[in-house]
Amino acid sequence: MSRIIQCNTDVLRIKPSEAVSWYATAQSEKSHTIKLEDEDGHVYIDTEIQSIDLSKSVTGSFITPPKSNGKVQKYTLTFGNCISYITDSANLDDDEATTLVSTFQYACEDSATDPNDPNYDYNDLFFAITFYTRKG
């Protein structure tokens, strides 16, 4: 179920050595930044997008670093110029109910930064990030 979050950050927990891909687009006159950083301060996503009609998008991918203890790492996701977002997630499982792919999606709102235009349509920035438990 979707939930509205009244801030511009989220914390994701990602296992070591997972393949990650992401996608973002916007339809806002404002420029939006997206940053993903682990708890050790390493930055994996640091991008900016501005588009008024979804004509631009940015994508990327990376492999999360291995950890000797296999510990799940916390990553902070920050959306610049957004004051709230709606988020939801979906998993794809195999026949043994083992999760193979997890996707988190975010629809962000920036209108409260302009009190004269509070439209709250949650279409200003869209971001999706997918984690693959198996690679290769």
PyMOL CGO cylinders between C-alpha atoms (Angstrom):
from pymol import cmd
from pymol.cgo import CYLINDER

trace = [
    CYLINDER, 0.00, 0.00, 0.00, 1.25, 3.49, -0.87, 0.3, 1, 1, 1, 1, 1, 1,
    CYLINDER, 1.25, 3.49, -0.87, 2.08, 5.90, 1.90, 0.3, 1, 1, 1, 1, 1, 1,
    CYLINDER, 2.08, 5.90, 1.90, 2.65, 9.66, 1.95, 0.3, 1, 1, 1, 1, 1, 1,
    CYLINDER, 2.65, 9.66, 1.95, 5.83, 10.72, 3.75, 0.3, 1, 1, 1, 1, 1, 1,
    CYLINDER, 5.83, 10.72, 3.75, 6.18, 14.38, 4.82, 0.3, 1, 1, 1, 1, 1, 1,
    CYLINDER, 6.18, 14.38, 4.82, 9.94, 14.74, 4.30, 0.3, 1, 1, 1, 1, 1, 1,
    CYLINDER, 9.94, 14.74, 4.30, 12.50, 14.37, 1.53, 0.3, 1, 1, 1, 1, 1, 1,
    CYLINDER, 12.50, 14.37, 1.53, 14.54, 11.36, 2.73, 0.3, 1, 1, 1, 1, 1, 1,
    CYLINDER, 14.54, 11.36, 2.73, 14.12, 7.61, 3.08, 0.3, 1, 1, 1, 1, 1, 1,
    CYLINDER, 14.12, 7.61, 3.08, 16.38, 4.88, 4.44, 0.3, 1, 1, 1, 1, 1, 1,
    CYLINDER, 16.38, 4.88, 4.44, 16.82, 1.74, 2.34, 0.3, 1, 1, 1, 1, 1, 1,
    CYLINDER, 16.82, 1.74, 2.34, 18.41, -1.47, 3.57, 0.3, 1, 1, 1, 1, 1, 1,
    CYLINDER, 18.41, -1.47, 3.57, 20.38, -3.20, 0.83, 0.3, 1, 1, 1, 1, 1, 1,
    CYLINDER, 20.38, -3.20, 0.83, 22.32, -6.46, 1.08, 0.3, 1, 1, 1, 1, 1, 1,
    CYLINDER, 22.32, -6.46, 1.08, 26.00, -6.62, 0.13, 0.3, 1, 1, 1, 1, 1, 1,
    CYLINDER, 26.00, -6.62, 0.13, 26.95, -7.42, -3.50, 0.3, 1, 1, 1, 1, 1, 1,
    CYLINDER, 26.95, -7.42, -3.50, 23.49, -6.75, -4.95, 0.3, 1, 1, 1, 1, 1, 1,
    CYLINDER, 23.49, -6.75, -4.95, 23.08, -5.30, -8.42, 0.3, 1, 1, 1, 1, 1, 1,
    CYLINDER, 23.08, -5.30, -8.42, 21.08, -2.05, -8.36, 0.3, 1, 1, 1, 1, 1, 1,
    CYLINDER, 21.08, -2.05, -8.36, 19.52, -0.08, -11.22, 0.3, 1, 1, 1, 1, 1, 1,
    CYLINDER, 19.52, -0.08, -11.22, 17.57, 3.17, -11.03, 0.3, 1, 1, 1, 1, 1, 1,
    CYLINDER, 17.57, 3.17, -11.03, 15.51, 5.54, -13.16, 0.3, 1, 1, 1, 1, 1, 1,
    CYLINDER, 15.51, 5.54, -13.16, 14.25, 9.12, -12.65, 0.3, 1, 1, 1, 1, 1, 1,
    CYLINDER, 14.25, 9.12, -12.65, 12.16, 11.59, -14.60, 0.3, 1, 1, 1, 1, 1, 1,
    CYLINDER, 12.16, 11.59, -14.60, 10.40, 14.87, -13.78, 0.3, 1, 1, 1, 1, 1, 1,
    CYLINDER, 10.40, 14.87, -13.78, 7.66, 17.21, -14.84, 0.3, 1, 1, 1, 1, 1, 1,
    CYLINDER, 7.66, 17.21, -14.84, 8.36, 20.36, -12.92, 0.3, 1, 1, 1, 1, 1, 1,
    CYLINDER, 8.36, 20.36, -12.92, 9.86, 23.74, -13.66, 0.3, 1, 1, 1, 1, 1, 1,
    CYLINDER, 9.86, 23.74, -13.66, 12.15, 23.23, -10.67, 0.3, 1, 1, 1, 1, 1, 1,
    CYLINDER, 12.15, 23.23, -10.67, 15.37, 21.28, -10.78, 0.3, 1, 1, 1, 1, 1, 1,
    CYLINDER, 15.37, 21.28, -10.78, 15.45, 18.16, -8.61, 0.3, 1, 1, 1, 1, 1, 1,
    CYLINDER, 15.45, 18.16, -8.61, 18.43, 16.37, -7.11, 0.3, 1, 1, 1, 1, 1, 1,
    CYLINDER, 18.43, 16.37, -7.11, 18.62, 12.74, -6.06, 0.3, 1, 1, 1, 1, 1, 1,
    CYLINDER, 18.62, 12.74, -6.06, 21.34, 11.38, -3.81, 0.3, 1, 1, 1, 1, 1, 1,
    CYLINDER, 21.34, 11.38, -3.81, 21.93, 7.89, -2.42, 0.3, 1, 1, 1, 1, 1, 1,
    CYLINDER, 21.93, 7.89, -2.42, 24.62, 7.53, 0.22, 0.3, 1, 1, 1, 1, 1, 1,
    CYLINDER, 24.62, 7.53, 0.22, 25.60, 4.62, 2.47, 0.3, 1, 1, 1, 1, 1, 1,
    CYLINDER, 25.60, 4.62, 2.47, 26.20, 4.86, 6.21, 0.3, 1, 1, 1, 1, 1, 1,
    CYLINDER, 26.20, 4.86, 6.21, 29.96, 5.09, 5.58, 0.3, 1, 1, 1, 1, 1, 1,
    CYLINDER, 29.96, 5.09, 5.58, 29.49, 8.24, 3.45, 0.3, 1, 1, 1, 1, 1, 1,
    CYLINDER, 29.49, 8.24, 3.45, 30.04, 6.64, 0.03, 0.3, 1, 1, 1, 1, 1, 1,
    CYLINDER, 30.04, 6.64, 0.03, 27.80, 8.20, -2.65, 0.3, 1, 1, 1, 1, 1, 1,
    CYLINDER, 27.80, 8.20, -2.65, 26.19, 5.90, -5.25, 0.3, 1, 1, 1, 1, 1, 1,
    CYLINDER, 26.19, 5.90, -5.25, 23.71, 8.27, -6.88, 0.3, 1, 1, 1, 1, 1, 1,
    CYLINDER, 23.71, 8.27, -6.88, 24.21, 12.02, -7.17, 0.3, 1, 1, 1, 1, 1, 1,
    CYLINDER, 24.21, 12.02, -7.17, 22.20, 13.42, -10.05, 0.3, 1, 1, 1, 1, 1, 1,
    CYLINDER, 22.20, 13.42, -10.05, 19.98, 16.31, -11.05, 0.3, 1, 1, 1, 1, 1, 1,
    CYLINDER, 19.98, 16.31, -11.05, 17.02, 16.43, -13.40, 0.3, 1, 1, 1, 1, 1, 1,
    CYLINDER, 17.02, 16.43, -13.40, 14.73, 19.17, -14.69, 0.3, 1, 1, 1, 1, 1, 1,
    CYLINDER, 14.73, 19.17, -14.69, 11.97, 18.61, -17.22, 0.3, 1, 1, 1, 1, 1, 1,
    CYLINDER, 11.97, 18.61, -17.22, 8.50, 20.10, -17.54, 0.3, 1, 1, 1, 1, 1, 1,
    CYLINDER, 8.50, 20.10, -17.54, 7.06, 17.32, -19.71, 0.3, 1, 1, 1, 1, 1, 1,
    CYLINDER, 7.06, 17.32, -19.71, 8.79, 14.00, -18.87, 0.3, 1, 1, 1, 1, 1, 1,
    CYLINDER, 8.79, 14.00, -18.87, 11.01, 14.42, -21.94, 0.3, 1, 1, 1, 1, 1, 1,
    CYLINDER, 11.01, 14.42, -21.94, 14.20, 13.87, -19.92, 0.3, 1, 1, 1, 1, 1, 1,
    CYLINDER, 14.20, 13.87, -19.92, 15.22, 10.97, -17.75, 0.3, 1, 1, 1, 1, 1, 1,
    CYLINDER, 15.22, 10.97, -17.75, 18.34, 9.77, -15.97, 0.3, 1, 1, 1, 1, 1, 1,
    CYLINDER, 18.34, 9.77, -15.97, 19.35, 6.18, -15.26, 0.3, 1, 1, 1, 1, 1, 1,
    CYLINDER, 19.35, 6.18, -15.26, 22.19, 4.35, -13.64, 0.3, 1, 1, 1, 1, 1, 1,
    CYLINDER, 22.19, 4.35, -13.64, 23.37, 1.17, -12.01, 0.3, 1, 1, 1, 1, 1, 1,
    CYLINDER, 23.37, 1.17, -12.01, 25.96, -0.09, -9.52, 0.3, 1, 1, 1, 1, 1, 1,
    CYLINDER, 25.96, -0.09, -9.52, 26.88, -3.10, -7.40, 0.3, 1, 1, 1, 1, 1, 1,
    CYLINDER, 26.88, -3.10, -7.40, 26.69, -2.66, -3.64, 0.3, 1, 1, 1, 1, 1, 1,
    CYLINDER, 26.69, -2.66, -3.64, 30.04, -3.33, -1.99, 0.3, 1, 1, 1, 1, 1, 1,
    CYLINDER, 30.04, -3.33, -1.99, 30.70, -6.67, -0.30, 0.3, 1, 1, 1, 1, 1, 1,
    CYLINDER, 30.70, -6.67, -0.30, 30.85, -6.75, 3.46, 0.3, 1, 1, 1, 1, 1, 1,
    CYLINDER, 30.85, -6.75, 3.46, 32.88, -9.42, 5.22, 0.3, 1, 1, 1, 1, 1, 1,
    CYLINDER, 32.88, -9.42, 5.22, 30.10, -10.04, 7.73, 0.3, 1, 1, 1, 1, 1, 1,
    CYLINDER, 30.10, -10.04, 7.73, 27.28, -10.02, 5.13, 0.3, 1, 1, 1, 1, 1, 1,
    CYLINDER, 27.28, -10.02, 5.13, 25.54, -7.26, 7.09, 0.3, 1, 1, 1, 1, 1, 1,
    CYLINDER, 25.54, -7.26, 7.09, 22.75, -5.34, 5.41, 0.3, 1, 1, 1, 1, 1, 1,
    CYLINDER, 22.75, -5.34, 5.41, 23.87, -1.75, 4.84, 0.3, 1, 1, 1, 1, 1, 1,
    CYLINDER, 23.87, -1.75, 4.84, 21.68, 1.32, 5.37, 0.3, 1, 1, 1, 1, 1, 1,
    CYLINDER, 21.68, 1.32, 5.37, 21.50, 3.80, 2.49, 0.3, 1, 1, 1, 1, 1, 1,
    CYLINDER, 21.50, 3.80, 2.49, 19.97, 7.27, 2.77, 0.3, 1, 1, 1, 1, 1, 1,
    CYLINDER, 19.97, 7.27, 2.77, 18.00, 8.45, -0.26, 0.3, 1, 1, 1, 1, 1, 1,
    CYLINDER, 18.00, 8.45, -0.26, 17.49, 12.23, -0.47, 0.3, 1, 1, 1, 1, 1, 1,
    CYLINDER, 17.49, 12.23, -0.47, 15.26, 14.15, -2.89, 0.3, 1, 1, 1, 1, 1, 1,
    CYLINDER, 15.26, 14.15, -2.89, 16.28, 17.81, -3.16, 0.3, 1, 1, 1, 1, 1, 1,
    CYLINDER, 16.28, 17.81, -3.16, 13.45, 20.32, -3.70, 0.3, 1, 1, 1, 1, 1, 1,
    CYLINDER, 13.45, 20.32, -3.70, 10.77, 17.85, -2.56, 0.3, 1, 1, 1, 1, 1, 1,
    CYLINDER, 10.77, 17.85, -2.56, 8.80, 18.31, 0.63, 0.3, 1, 1, 1, 1, 1, 1,
    CYLINDER, 8.80, 18.31, 0.63, 6.93, 15.00, 0.57, 0.3, 1, 1, 1, 1, 1, 1,
    CYLINDER, 6.93, 15.00, 0.57, 6.57, 11.82, -1.45, 0.3, 1, 1, 1, 1, 1, 1,
    CYLINDER, 6.57, 11.82, -1.45, 4.35, 8.81, -1.98, 0.3, 1, 1, 1, 1, 1, 1,
    CYLINDER, 4.35, 8.81, -1.98, 6.17, 5.48, -1.98, 0.3, 1, 1, 1, 1, 1, 1,
    CYLINDER, 6.17, 5.48, -1.98, 5.40, 1.85, -2.60, 0.3, 1, 1, 1, 1, 1, 1,
    CYLINDER, 5.40, 1.85, -2.60, 7.38, -1.29, -3.33, 0.3, 1, 1, 1, 1, 1, 1,
    CYLINDER, 7.38, -1.29, -3.33, 7.04, -4.61, -5.11, 0.3, 1, 1, 1, 1, 1, 1,
    CYLINDER, 7.04, -4.61, -5.11, 8.95, -7.90, -4.93, 0.3, 1, 1, 1, 1, 1, 1,
    CYLINDER, 8.95, -7.90, -4.93, 9.29, -10.63, -7.53, 0.3, 1, 1, 1, 1, 1, 1,
    CYLINDER, 9.29, -10.63, -7.53, 9.72, -14.06, -5.96, 0.3, 1, 1, 1, 1, 1, 1,
    CYLINDER, 9.72, -14.06, -5.96, 10.65, -17.46, -7.37, 0.3, 1, 1, 1, 1, 1, 1,
    CYLINDER, 10.65, -17.46, -7.37, 8.63, -20.67, -6.85, 0.3, 1, 1, 1, 1, 1, 1,
    CYLINDER, 8.63, -20.67, -6.85, 10.25, -21.17, -3.43, 0.3, 1, 1, 1, 1, 1, 1,
    CYLINDER, 10.25, -21.17, -3.43, 9.13, -17.68, -2.30, 0.3, 1, 1, 1, 1, 1, 1,
    CYLINDER, 9.13, -17.68, -2.30, 12.68, -16.35, -2.41, 0.3, 1, 1, 1, 1, 1, 1,
    CYLINDER, 12.68, -16.35, -2.41, 12.78, -12.69, -3.41, 0.3, 1, 1, 1, 1, 1, 1,
    CYLINDER, 12.78, -12.69, -3.41, 14.78, -12.20, -6.61, 0.3, 1, 1, 1, 1, 1, 1,
    CYLINDER, 14.78, -12.20, -6.61, 13.99, -8.54, -7.35, 0.3, 1, 1, 1, 1, 1, 1,
    CYLINDER, 13.99, -8.54, -7.35, 12.74, -5.66, -5.18, 0.3, 1, 1, 1, 1, 1, 1,
    CYLINDER, 12.74, -5.66, -5.18, 11.64, -2.31, -6.59, 0.3, 1, 1, 1, 1, 1, 1,
    CYLINDER, 11.64, -2.31, -6.59, 10.86, 0.85, -4.64, 0.3, 1, 1, 1, 1, 1, 1,
    CYLINDER, 10.86, 0.85, -4.64, 9.11, 3.73, -6.39, 0.3, 1, 1, 1, 1, 1, 1,
    CYLINDER, 9.11, 3.73, -6.39, 8.69, 7.33, -5.31, 0.3, 1, 1, 1, 1, 1, 1,
    CYLINDER, 8.69, 7.33, -5.31, 6.40, 10.10, -6.57, 0.3, 1, 1, 1, 1, 1, 1,
    CYLINDER, 6.40, 10.10, -6.57, 7.58, 13.41, -5.15, 0.3, 1, 1, 1, 1, 1, 1,
    CYLINDER, 7.58, 13.41, -5.15, 5.86, 16.74, -4.51, 0.3, 1, 1, 1, 1, 1, 1,
    CYLINDER, 5.86, 16.74, -4.51, 7.57, 20.13, -4.60, 0.3, 1, 1, 1, 1, 1, 1,
    CYLINDER, 7.57, 20.13, -4.60, 4.66, 22.61, -4.59, 0.3, 1, 1, 1, 1, 1, 1,
    CYLINDER, 4.66, 22.61, -4.59, 4.76, 23.47, -0.90, 0.3, 1, 1, 1, 1, 1, 1,
    CYLINDER, 4.76, 23.47, -0.90, 8.05, 25.25, -1.59, 0.3, 1, 1, 1, 1, 1, 1,
    CYLINDER, 8.05, 25.25, -1.59, 5.79, 27.76, -3.38, 0.3, 1, 1, 1, 1, 1, 1,
    CYLINDER, 5.79, 27.76, -3.38, 2.92, 28.54, -0.96, 0.3, 1, 1, 1, 1, 1, 1,
    CYLINDER, 2.92, 28.54, -0.96, 1.04, 30.30, -3.78, 0.3, 1, 1, 1, 1, 1, 1,
    CYLINDER, 1.04, 30.30, -3.78, 0.75, 27.04, -5.77, 0.3, 1, 1, 1, 1, 1, 1,
    CYLINDER, 0.75, 27.04, -5.77, -0.03, 24.10, -3.46, 0.3, 1, 1, 1, 1, 1, 1,
    CYLINDER, -0.03, 24.10, -3.46, -1.23, 21.55, -6.04, 0.3, 1, 1, 1, 1, 1, 1,
    CYLINDER, -1.23, 21.55, -6.04, -0.07, 18.34, -4.27, 0.3, 1, 1, 1, 1, 1, 1,
    CYLINDER, -0.07, 18.34, -4.27, -0.27, 16.24, -7.44, 0.3, 1, 1, 1, 1, 1, 1,
    CYLINDER, -0.27, 16.24, -7.44, 2.84, 14.16, -6.65, 0.3, 1, 1, 1, 1, 1, 1,
    CYLINDER, 2.84, 14.16, -6.65, 4.01, 14.22, -10.26, 0.3, 1, 1, 1, 1, 1, 1,
    CYLINDER, 4.01, 14.22, -10.26, 7.01, 16.55, -9.95, 0.3, 1, 1, 1, 1, 1, 1,
    CYLINDER, 7.01, 16.55, -9.95, 9.69, 13.86, -9.66, 0.3, 1, 1, 1, 1, 1, 1,
    CYLINDER, 9.69, 13.86, -9.66, 9.41, 10.10, -10.20, 0.3, 1, 1, 1, 1, 1, 1,
    CYLINDER, 9.41, 10.10, -10.20, 12.18, 7.76, -9.03, 0.3, 1, 1, 1, 1, 1, 1,
    CYLINDER, 12.18, 7.76, -9.03, 12.41, 3.97, -9.12, 0.3, 1, 1, 1, 1, 1, 1,
    CYLINDER, 12.41, 3.97, -9.12, 15.22, 1.84, -7.73, 0.3, 1, 1, 1, 1, 1, 1,
    CYLINDER, 15.22, 1.84, -7.73, 15.52, -1.92, -8.19, 0.3, 1, 1, 1, 1, 1, 1,
    CYLINDER, 15.52, -1.92, -8.19, 17.67, -4.43, -6.30, 0.3, 1, 1, 1, 1, 1, 1,
    CYLINDER, 17.67, -4.43, -6.30, 18.58, -7.77, -7.87, 0.3, 1, 1, 1, 1, 1, 1,
    CYLINDER, 18.58, -7.77, -7.87, 19.62, -10.49, -5.41, 0.3, 1, 1, 1, 1, 1, 1,
    CYLINDER, 19.62, -10.49, -5.41, 21.35, -12.40, -8.19, 0.3, 1, 1, 1, 1, 1, 1,
    CYLINDER, 21.35, -12.40, -8.19, 23.63, -10.97, -10.81, 0.3, 1, 1, 1, 1, 1, 1,
    CYLINDER, 23.63, -10.97, -10.81, 25.21, -12.40, -13.93, 0.3, 1, 1, 1, 1, 1, 1,
]
cmd.load_cgo(trace, "trace")
